[in-house]
Amino acid sequence: MSSELHTERRGSTLVLTISDPASRNSLSDQVYAAGIEALGVAESDPGVRAIVLRGDGGHFSAGGNVSRLRHNRDAAPDAQGQTLQAFHDFVEALRVCPKPVIAAVEGAAAGGGFSLALACDLVVAAADARLVLSYGRIGLSPDGGITWQLMQRLPRGRVLQWIWLGEPVPVAELQALGLVNWVTDSGQAFAKALEVADRLAACAPNAIASAKDLVNQWPQRTLAQQAALERTQFLENLAHPNTAEGLAAFAAKRPPAFE
């Protein structure tokens, strides 16, 4: 049985749950397709203010299904190429979705599971979670955009150490390096992620989307180009009804009611 992606609304938060506890929520084509579809629906639904990605049971995701990898290597290498593309399309969908996406990590987040967590905008992890890049131990190289994610933030030697040796990286170290935003007690990552989602829901959605777009685009731009884009988006947001509400609420010393 392949893993599935379950969707659930918790108020203004859309919860996406990777579900196949028997395999520690290994990833599958079904998860990728359902995830891309759910993100597309969420983008056009003003009632969704934030998204939480989690795993079913005690783990986030063990990454690729090793049994399926063995089968595809021997019998269907083209199918594996299609699976990788679907995975990467899901990662890209998480990155460009204008709604904030929060990973709630418990237990194992290995290989592609680690990649998926870092593809989210914010990460909440239990203190005893095991985030590991285990590719080298089975003769594979990384996927899911993990090398791009890590090289944006870490020294080259640290990235290679994690990939080559496949040692679990302590959550406290990941937080110190800025890869994890919040650390919780075991079993509390999902609750914390929902709390963060509620706080984000109180912000103006247009401002949230603009900030994410600006942060996403900086690697391809010079300072002058980035500042020009900031100017454009600032003026667009200034004209948005939410800004009128935010300014009025600030003057009246009351909470804003954003659209």
Backbone torsions as a table, in degrees:
resi	resn	phi	psi	omega
1	MET	NA	131.5	178.5
2	SER	-86.0	157.8	177.6
3	SER	-68.3	155.7	178.4
4	GLU	-125.0	166.2	175.5
5	LEU	-116.6	116.9	178.2
6	HIS	-95.6	142.3	177.9
7	THR	-117.3	145.4	-178.1
8	GLU	-152.9	139.4	174.0
9	ARG	-95.3	130.8	171.1
10	ARG	-119.7	86.4	-174.8
11	GLY	65.7	-122.4	180.0
12	SER	-90.6	7.3	-178.9
13	THR	-105.9	131.2	172.5
14	LEU	-94.3	122.8	179.7
15	VAL	-102.6	123.9	175.6
16	LEU	-108.2	121.4	-175.8
17	THR	-119.9	116.6	173.5
18	ILE	-74.7	124.8	-170.5
19	SER	-129.9	109.0	164.6
20	ASP	-169.0	71.7	-173.2
21	PRO	-55.1	-29.6	-178.6
22	ALA	-62.1	-29.1	178.8
23	SER	-107.2	18.4	-174.3
24	ARG	56.1	39.2	176.0
25	ASN	58.9	48.1	173.9
26	SER	-60.4	158.3	-173.6
27	LEU	-88.0	158.8	-177.6
28	SER	-153.6	165.2	176.3
29	ASP	-59.6	-35.2	179.2
30	GLN	-62.3	-40.9	177.9
31	VAL	-62.7	-45.1	-177.6
32	TYR	-63.1	-47.7	-177.7
33	ALA	-64.3	-45.3	-179.8
34	ALA	-66.0	-35.7	179.3
35	GLY	-66.0	-44.5	178.9
36	ILE	-62.5	-42.5	178.7
37	GLU	-63.4	-45.1	-178.4
38	ALA	-63.5	-39.4	178.8
39	LEU	-67.0	-37.3	177.1
40	GLY	-63.5	-42.7	177.4
41	VAL	-64.1	-43.4	-179.1
42	ALA	-62.4	-36.6	-179.2
43	GLU	-60.6	-35.7	-176.8
44	SER	-94.2	1.7	-178.9
45	ASP	-104.5	107.1	-178.5
46	PRO	-65.6	-16.3	178.4
47	GLY	-75.5	-16.6	176.6
48	VAL	-91.4	118.0	-178.8
49	ARG	-105.4	-20.9	-179.5
50	ALA	-156.8	161.2	-177.9
51	ILE	-129.8	136.8	175.4
52	VAL	-117.5	128.4	176.5
53	LEU	-108.3	127.3	-176.9
54	ARG	-144.0	174.4	174.3
55	GLY	-111.1	155.0	179.5
56	ASP	-78.1	138.9	178.7
57	GLY	75.9	-140.5	-171.5
58	GLY	-94.7	9.5	-177.0
59	HIS	-135.7	152.8	174.8
60	PHE	-78.6	-69.5	175.2
61	SER	-167.2	134.5	177.2
62	ALA	-83.8	5.6	178.2
63	GLY	86.4	-147.7	-176.7
64	GLY	-65.7	148.8	177.5
65	ASN	-78.0	113.7	-174.1
66	VAL	-64.8	-38.4	178.3
67	SER	-61.5	-41.7	179.2
68	ARG	-68.9	-35.6	176.4
69	LEU	-61.9	-43.0	178.9
70	ARG	-62.1	-42.9	179.2
71	HIS	-64.1	-47.1	-177.3
72	ASN	-65.6	-35.0	178.9
73	ARG	-60.3	-41.6	-175.3
74	ASP	-87.3	-32.7	-169.4
75	ALA	-120.0	-23.0	-171.8
76	ALA	-148.4	60.9	179.9
77	PRO	-60.7	-31.9	177.7
78	ASP	-65.2	-38.0	178.4
79	ALA	-63.5	-36.6	178.7
80	GLN	-66.3	-36.9	175.7
81	GLY	-61.8	-40.2	177.5
82	GLN	-66.2	-37.9	178.1
83	THR	-63.9	-42.9	178.6
84	LEU	-62.4	-40.9	178.8
85	GLN	-63.9	-40.4	178.1
86	ALA	-63.3	-40.2	176.8
87	PHE	-60.3	-47.5	-177.8
88	HIS	-67.1	-32.4	175.4
89	ASP	-65.4	-37.7	177.7
90	PHE	-65.7	-44.7	177.4
91	VAL	-57.9	-44.3	-179.8
92	GLU	-65.5	-38.2	178.8
93	ALA	-63.3	-38.1	176.1
94	LEU	-63.7	-40.1	-175.5
95	ARG	-70.1	-40.7	-173.6
96	VAL	-92.7	-9.0	177.8
97	CYS	-56.8	128.8	-177.5
98	PRO	-71.9	-12.1	177.1
99	LYS	-88.1	145.6	178.4
100	PRO	-68.0	137.3	-179.2
101	VAL	-118.0	127.4	-176.4
102	ILE	-117.7	127.1	174.4
103	ALA	-89.3	131.9	174.2
104	ALA	-110.9	105.4	-168.9
105	VAL	-106.9	118.1	170.4
106	GLU	-121.4	151.8	173.8
107	GLY	60.8	-135.0	-174.6
108	ALA	-82.8	134.2	166.0
109	ALA	-133.4	88.2	-170.3
110	ALA	-112.7	145.7	176.0
111	GLY	53.3	-118.3	179.5
112	GLY	-61.3	-26.3	175.7
113	GLY	-65.6	-39.0	175.4
114	PHE	-64.3	-44.8	178.7
115	SER	-58.1	-43.0	-177.2
116	LEU	-65.6	-40.3	178.4
117	ALA	-61.1	-43.9	-177.8
118	LEU	-74.2	-17.2	175.6
119	ALA	-73.0	-17.5	177.1
120	CYS	-77.1	161.0	-176.9
121	ASP	-73.8	-38.0	-178.7
122	LEU	-133.7	150.7	-178.0
123	VAL	-129.2	125.9	169.5
124	VAL	-109.2	128.4	-177.4
125	ALA	-133.7	139.9	171.7
126	ALA	-68.0	147.9	-175.8
127	ALA	-60.1	-28.4	-178.5
128	ASP	-100.3	13.6	176.2
129	ALA	-65.1	151.4	-178.7
130	ARG	-116.8	99.0	177.0
131	LEU	-99.4	122.2	-171.8
132	VAL	-149.6	143.1	173.4
133	LEU	-103.4	98.3	-169.7
134	SER	-99.2	19.3	-174.6
135	TYR	-61.1	-46.4	-174.3
136	GLY	-59.9	-28.4	-177.1
137	ARG	-72.3	-18.1	177.8
138	ILE	-119.6	16.5	173.3
139	GLY	78.5	23.7	-178.2
140	LEU	-115.6	162.2	174.1
141	SER	-104.9	163.3	-173.8
142	PRO	-66.5	160.2	175.2
143	ASP	-144.1	-174.6	178.2
144	GLY	71.6	16.8	179.1
145	GLY	74.4	13.6	-174.2
146	ILE	-65.0	-35.4	-180.0
147	THR	-66.3	-38.5	176.9
148	TRP	-64.4	-45.8	-179.9
149	GLN	-59.3	-46.8	-175.2
150	LEU	-73.5	-39.0	-178.1
151	MET	-70.9	-17.1	173.0
152	GLN	-68.3	-22.8	-167.5
153	ARG	-126.8	-17.7	-170.7
154	LEU	-126.8	158.8	173.6
155	PRO	-65.5	150.0	-178.0
156	ARG	-54.4	-44.0	-177.5
157	GLY	-63.3	-37.0	179.2
158	ARG	-66.5	-41.0	179.8
159	VAL	-62.7	-46.8	-179.9
160	LEU	-64.9	-37.3	177.5
161	GLN	-57.9	-48.5	-178.3
162	TRP	-64.2	-40.8	-177.0
163	ILE	-72.9	-46.0	-175.5
164	TRP	-69.5	-46.0	-171.8
165	LEU	-88.0	-21.9	176.8
166	GLY	61.5	35.8	178.7
167	GLU	-91.5	137.6	176.1
168	PRO	-56.5	136.0	-179.8
169	VAL	-96.1	121.2	-179.3
170	PRO	-55.6	138.7	-178.8
171	VAL	-60.7	-35.7	178.3
172	ALA	-61.7	-37.0	177.7
173	GLU	-68.5	-40.9	178.3
174	LEU	-62.5	-37.6	177.4
175	GLN	-67.7	-42.0	179.5
176	ALA	-62.3	-30.9	179.8
177	LEU	-86.5	-3.0	178.0
178	GLY	85.5	10.5	-179.9
179	LEU	-88.7	-19.0	175.1
180	VAL	-123.0	132.6	-176.9
181	ASN	-87.6	-42.1	-178.9
182	TRP	-134.2	141.7	176.4
183	VAL	-116.2	133.4	-177.7
184	THR	-123.5	170.7	168.9
185	ASP	-65.1	160.0	178.3
186	SER	-56.1	134.7	178.4
187	GLY	84.3	-0.1	-175.1
188	GLN	-111.6	4.1	-176.1
189	ALA	-65.2	-41.2	-178.7
190	PHE	-64.9	-44.2	179.7
191	ALA	-61.0	-41.5	178.3
192	LYS	-66.0	-40.0	179.3
193	ALA	-62.6	-40.1	177.1
194	LEU	-64.3	-38.0	177.4
195	GLU	-62.5	-44.8	178.5
196	VAL	-63.3	-40.9	178.7
197	ALA	-60.4	-40.3	178.3
198	ASP	-64.2	-38.3	177.8
199	ARG	-66.0	-39.4	178.2
200	LEU	-67.5	-32.6	-179.9
201	ALA	-64.1	-22.6	179.1
202	ALA	-81.3	-7.0	178.9
203	CYS	-91.4	163.7	179.6
204	ALA	-72.4	123.0	-177.8
205	PRO	-59.1	-36.1	179.3
206	ASN	-64.3	-38.9	179.1
207	ALA	-69.6	-39.0	176.4
208	ILE	-59.4	-48.4	-177.5
209	ALA	-64.7	-40.8	179.8
210	SER	-64.0	-44.3	-179.7
211	ALA	-61.7	-42.3	179.5
212	LYS	-64.2	-41.8	179.5
213	ASP	-63.6	-43.2	179.3
214	LEU	-63.1	-44.4	-179.9
215	VAL	-65.8	-38.0	179.2
216	ASN	-64.8	-33.9	-171.1
217	GLN	-87.5	-13.7	-171.1
218	TRP	-58.6	-35.4	-175.9
219	PRO	-62.2	-23.7	-177.3
220	GLN	-94.4	4.7	-171.3
221	ARG	-126.7	150.9	169.7
222	THR	-77.2	170.9	176.9
223	LEU	-58.5	-44.6	-178.9
224	ALA	-63.5	-41.0	179.2
225	GLN	-66.5	-40.9	-179.8
226	GLN	-66.8	-41.7	178.7
227	ALA	-63.6	-37.2	177.8
228	ALA	-64.6	-40.1	178.4
229	LEU	-67.4	-39.2	176.4
230	GLU	-59.8	-43.0	179.3
231	ARG	-60.0	-47.2	-179.0
232	THR	-59.5	-48.4	-176.8
233	GLN	-71.2	-33.8	176.7
234	PHE	-59.8	-47.0	-178.3
235	LEU	-67.4	-36.9	176.3
236	GLU	-62.9	-42.9	179.8
237	ASN	-70.4	-32.7	178.0
238	LEU	-60.3	-33.9	-179.6
239	ALA	-84.3	-5.0	-176.8
240	HIS	-76.2	143.9	178.0
241	PRO	-56.8	-29.7	179.4
242	ASN	-63.7	-32.1	178.8
243	THR	-69.9	-38.7	175.1
244	ALA	-59.8	-42.5	178.2
245	GLU	-66.0	-43.0	-179.5
246	GLY	-62.9	-43.0	179.6
247	LEU	-66.9	-40.6	178.8
248	ALA	-65.8	-41.0	179.8
249	ALA	-65.3	-39.2	178.9
250	PHE	-62.8	-44.4	-179.4
251	ALA	-66.1	-34.9	-178.6
252	ALA	-87.7	-1.6	-179.7
253	LYS	54.8	49.2	177.0
254	ARG	-132.0	161.4	176.5
255	PRO	-67.8	140.2	177.9
256	PRO	-75.7	156.0	175.8
257	ALA	-120.5	88.4	-175.8
258	PHE	-80.6	152.8	177.6
259	GLU	-74.4	NA	NA
